[in-house]
Amino acid sequence: MDKLLKFIPKEYKEKINFFLFAIIIFILTFFLYQQYAYLLGRKNIDLTQWDWLAKSFLQGKLYLPSPPSTWDLTSFQGHWYVPEPPLPAILMLPLVILVGNVNTVLFSIFFSALNSMLLFMILYQLSHLGWINTSITGIIWLVILFAFGTPHWWVGMNGRVWYVSQIVAITFVALAVLSAILSWSPWLVGLFLGMAIFSRPNVILIWPLLFAIAAQLWKDNNKQFQTKLLVRWTIKTIIPIGIFVAGLFFYNYLRFRNIFDFGYGTINGNPPLVEAVRKYGMFSPHFISQNLYVMFLKLPVISLVKPYLDITSCLGISIFITTPAFLYLIHRYENKIWIIGAWVSAILSLGILSLYSSSGQVQFGYRYILDLIIPVMILMAVSINRKIPWFLLLLIIFSIAINEYGAFWIIKYIGG
């Protein structure tokens, strides 16, 4: 084998290694998520909703004719609707046609593994461009942190309707970022982000990062800006994004006769949350203090008896408690366009989430951090030199241990 490889040009060897690493990361993530989920008895779930909706689409219906449960569904004019944007159901259509019933746990785990692979590809390409100094070992550690040291672990192997939406959204955000880094067509960049919006609309705020990547690449290659080219790139990305946004509005109109109504104000769900939406709306300054407290300051309520965490912790826990490695984000950064773009996307995302009517319950940690996890992980990579610091390694290990318990706790005791 070595004799054969020595005749392969160096650039091809690098590509082979790149794809081998990517495939191995996908397989290992899928295997470990699946095995841990099965260990906790999470082989499948009953209240899936997405495969129900996919079956309804095939019947030409936007509602669920006879749902086994109406929890977290919205009633309108005698029909029950899934309030979330429909991308997961659309992606399930081929599976429903081929096999009928879809195992949403395995569906979610597949996309979770894909997310780990895509993050590796993003960080590898950033290293190839010289934008980050992180070694391949450091990149792999960051992928491990993402997959096993953040809420992505328990959200990814959960399988319930709102968690699947987040996992799928991350996939298409990652594809949009990767396509921008690889200088693929801006139409394709916009298509991927538009698809992510069709699962989680607030991820539209990742667009500044995509624009900043394109601007940085152009600056590095041409040494000066031509505003006309950047305007063309912007238009070409915004058109497909606009089509998906318009499609989402049309989907809302067909369901609820109101383009802005997702049905959360009349959802058959947690009464206090529904009442808050009715009183203040989906987004309001009223929610800022509570959301910021959960994001950054809320501590777990620890008990001396099982399950050791009080159920009130379902409201959320500080991101720095559940993923202490994020403390490494407190760092001095270079004044580069693409780094500024990553921070703008992250800060805008946190800003809109602070206005949101829910902090993300039921959860361990703060699961909405996943809406901005790609720019966050990119910024983590920026802060690391060739050799990953021992202190960060320690924080990553702590993050994995905490989220291993979190995944166990949320599924075993709460049911997710």
Buried (B, 14 or more C-beta within 10 A) or exposed (E): EEEEEEEEEEEEEEEEEBEEBBEEBBEBBBEBBBEBBEEBEBEBBEBBBBBBBBBBBEEEEBBBEEBEEEEBBBBBEEBBBBBBBBBBBBBBBEBBEEEEEBBBBBBBBBBBBBBBBBBBBBBBBBBEBEBBBBBBEBBBBBBBBBBBBBBBBBBBBBBBBBBBBBBBBBBBBBBBBBBBBBEBEBEBBBBBBBBBBBBBBBBBBBBBBBBBBBBBBBBBEEEEEEEEEBEEBBEBBBBBBEEBBEBBBEBBEEBBEEEEBBBBBBBBBBEEBBEBBEEBBBBBEEBBEBBBBBBEEBEBBEEEEEBBBEEEBBBBBBBBBBBBBBBBBEEEEEEBBBBBBBBBBBEBBBEBBBBBBBBBBBBBBBBBBBBBBBBBBBBBBBBBEEEBEEEBBEBBBBBBEBBBBBBBBBBBEBEB
